[in-house]
Amino acid sequence: MKTIQFKTSSIEAARGYLSELFAAEYNEGDRAEVTFPDGNKHIYVLKSYVSYWQNEEDPDDIIKPDVMVYKVQTESSKNIQEFMDT
């Protein structure tokens, strides 16, 4: 199990960072520990390597990976072009 640790200034910045991670490099159960300037920490757990990150303390706080980034990084060039043409 991997743990990603980073500091950020806002929940929006944390969401942006986590949504852009190449999720295929992580496994279900991997964690992201996000620390804010006031010392508050949120811990997210990857629930499915393609689906979403979920806050351990607030299950309604979900961050979904950017599907377009995932497709670009995981599909062949032909499939990417077909995806972008639709």
C-alpha positions as CSV (number, residue, x, y, z in Angstrom):
1,M,0.0,0.0,0.0
2,K,1.3,3.4,-1.0
3,T,0.8,6.7,0.8
4,I,1.0,10.0,-1.0
5,Q,1.6,13.0,1.3
6,F,1.3,16.6,0.3
7,K,0.5,20.1,1.6
8,T,-1.9,22.4,-0.2
9,S,-3.6,25.7,0.4
10,S,-7.2,24.6,-0.3
11,I,-9.5,21.7,-0.8
12,E,-9.9,22.8,-4.4
13,A,-6.2,22.5,-4.9
14,A,-6.2,19.1,-3.3
15,R,-9.0,17.9,-5.5
16,G,-7.3,19.2,-8.6
17,Y,-4.0,17.4,-7.7
18,L,-5.7,14.1,-6.8
19,S,-8.0,14.2,-9.9
20,E,-5.0,14.5,-12.2
21,L,-2.9,11.6,-10.7
22,F,-2.3,8.7,-13.1
23,A,-4.6,6.4,-11.2
24,A,-3.2,3.2,-12.9
25,E,0.0,3.7,-10.8
26,Y,-2.0,3.2,-7.6
27,N,-3.9,0.3,-6.2
28,E,-7.2,0.1,-4.3
29,G,-6.5,1.0,-0.7
30,D,-3.6,3.4,-1.4
31,R,-3.9,6.6,0.6
32,A,-3.4,10.3,0.1
33,E,-2.7,12.4,3.2
34,V,-3.5,16.1,2.5
35,T,-2.3,18.7,5.0
36,F,-3.7,22.3,5.0
37,P,-1.9,25.4,6.3
38,D,-3.9,25.3,9.5
39,G,-2.6,21.8,10.2
40,N,-5.9,20.2,9.4
41,K,-5.4,16.8,7.6
42,H,-7.7,14.9,5.3
43,I,-6.9,11.3,4.4
44,Y,-8.3,9.9,1.1
45,V,-8.3,6.2,0.2
46,L,-8.3,5.0,-3.4
47,K,-11.4,2.9,-3.8
48,S,-10.8,1.7,-7.3
49,Y,-7.8,2.5,-9.5
50,V,-10.0,4.0,-12.1
51,S,-13.0,5.2,-10.1
52,Y,-12.4,7.5,-7.2
53,W,-10.6,8.7,-4.0
54,Q,-12.7,8.8,-0.9
55,N,-12.1,10.8,2.4
56,E,-11.8,8.3,5.3
57,E,-13.7,10.6,7.7
58,D,-16.3,11.9,5.3
59,P,-17.4,9.2,2.8
60,D,-19.4,11.8,0.9
61,D,-16.1,13.6,0.0
62,I,-15.2,11.9,-3.2
63,I,-12.6,12.9,-5.8
64,K,-12.9,11.3,-9.2
65,P,-9.8,11.0,-11.5
66,D,-10.0,13.0,-14.7
67,V,-11.3,10.4,-17.2
68,M,-9.7,12.2,-20.2
69,V,-6.3,12.1,-18.6
70,Y,-6.7,8.4,-17.8
71,K,-7.7,7.6,-21.3
72,V,-4.8,9.5,-22.8
73,Q,-2.4,7.7,-20.6
74,T,-3.8,4.2,-21.0
75,E,-5.1,3.8,-24.5
76,S,-3.3,3.4,-27.8
77,S,-2.9,6.4,-30.1
78,K,-5.6,5.0,-32.4
79,N,-8.1,4.7,-29.6
80,I,-7.3,8.2,-28.3
81,Q,-7.9,9.7,-31.7
82,E,-11.2,7.8,-32.0
83,F,-12.2,9.0,-28.5
84,M,-11.4,12.6,-29.4
85,D,-13.2,12.5,-32.7
86,T,-16.5,11.5,-31.1
